[in-house]
Amino acid sequence: MAHKFEVYKDRAGEFRVRFKYNSEVMFSTEGYSSKSSAMNAIESIKKNGPSAPVEDNS
């Protein structure tokens, strides 16, 4: 699969989510104290991301 979400634990012991496309990290989230919160972040991105506006600040 060319793209995927990964949930991992960082050095501080927090759970984070990163989105990878062709093994390149496209973005990662803030740290969460629980894995379920990180999973909720993924669901929020899936639900709200497709309709999010693009803001060009260039």
Secondary structure, DSSP 4 states (H G I P E B T S, - for coil): --EEEEEEE-TTS-EEEEEEETTEEEEE---BSSHHHHHHHHHHHHHHGGGPPP----
